[in-house]
Amino acid sequence: MSMRLTLPALLLVSLPAAAHDGVQNPAVKARMAVMEEIQAGTKVLGQMLNGMRPFEPAEAEAAAAAIRAAAPGIVPAFRPEEDDPKSEASPAIWLEFPAFEAEATALEQAAAALDTSSEAALKASFATLGKSCRSCHASYQE
């Protein structure tokens, strides 16, 4: 996989956590926590694939497992519609909820398919995860 495929995913997950400072709505905080779990796992995998840390199968599997565990929490975290001035969620989520659910399902499937058995296998499966993240963020993140 080229750097072009992994670097955008890495950039998505390396944004400062300070962006979530000041969130008051507990429901928005909870959904941000779900996304941060996915972000943390994706960051580890992206760093391995970009040579920023060595590929360690056990560490890669732990990161993938964290993503797999958090992914099913996306849709429930966005029900019902909640807002906060610091929220990055687009109102389009609730206007197009079936399409948003489809994006979340695609992420779950990509997470389930993450293969950490080797660096080459991870590269191939991580590409699908990255595409899923980018697609949803392009449509539903402000």
N, C-alpha and C positions, 0 to 999 in steps of 0.2 A: 504494500500500500504506500502511496506517496504521502509526503508530509502534507500535501494539499488536502487530503481527506481527513487526516487526524488532527491537524492544527486547528481548524475551525471548531471542532468539538472541544478541544482543549481550551480554546479561548472562551467558549460558552461557559465552561465550568470554573474558570479561574478569575471571574469577576469578584471584586471585593465583597465580603460578607457584610460590609458596612451599608450596602444598599438596602438591607433589611432593618437597619437601626430605626427606631422610632415607630415601628408598627404597633398599633394599639389593639386592633381587632384580634381576639384570640383565634378565631377561625382562620383568618389570613395567616397568622403566625403558624398555625398547625399545618396549613398546606405548604407554606414555605419550608417547614421542617421536612416534609415529604420530599420536596424538590431538592433540598440540600443533601439528603441521603443519597439521592441519585447522582447529584453533582459530585459528592465526595468520591464515590466509587468510580465515576467516569473520569475524574481527574487522575486518580491513581493509574487507571488503564491507559489513559492518554499519555501520561508521562512515561510509562513503560514503552509505549509504541513510538514515542518521539525521542527516545534515547536519553531522557532526562532522569531516568532511574532504571536500574537493571530489571529485566524480566524475571520475576520470581513466581513460579506457578502457584504456590500456596497464597501469596499475597494477591495475585491476580484473581484467583478463585474467590477469595474473601471479598474483594471489591465487587466482583460480578454477583456474588450472592447477596451483597447489600443492595445492589441495583434491583435484582430479581425480587427481593423482599419488599422494597419500597414501591416498585412500579404499580402493583395492584391498588395502592392507596391514592393514586392520582385522582381518579374520577370521584370517589367518595369525598376527597378533600375539597372538591369544588362544588359540592352540594351542601346546602343551598347556596345561592349567589350571595357572596359576601364581598365587601369592599373595604378599603383603607386607603388614605391618601398616599401611603408609601407602597401600595400594591403595584406590581408589574403586570398583573393579569388584565388582559383586554376584555372589555365587555362582550366582545364577539364570542367568548367562550359560552356564555349563557344564551346568546342569540342563536348560536349554531351548535348547541350541546351535542347532538348526535355525531356531528363531524369531529368535535373535540373528543368525544368518547372513542371514535375510530382511531384518532391519533394516539390516544393513550393505550388503546389495545395494540396498536402497531409497536409501541414502545415496549409493552409487556412481552410481546412475541420476540422482539429483537433481544430483550434482556434474557429471555428463556433460552435463546439460541447462542448466547455468548459461550464461546469455546476457549477455555483457558489451558487446554492440554499442551499447547506449544505457542510460541510467539507468532508463528505463521498463522495458526488457527485463530488466535485472538485478533490479529490484524484483519482477517477476512470477516469475522463476525462483528467486530467493533465498527466496521464501516456501516453496517446496517443500523446499528444503534445510533451512530452519529447522524445519519440521514434522518432518522426518526426524530431525534432531539431538535435538529435544525428546522425540520418541517413544522413541527408544533410551535416552536418559538417564533418562527416567522409569521405564523397565523395568529397566535394567541398570547404573545407577550408584548407589552408596550415598552 
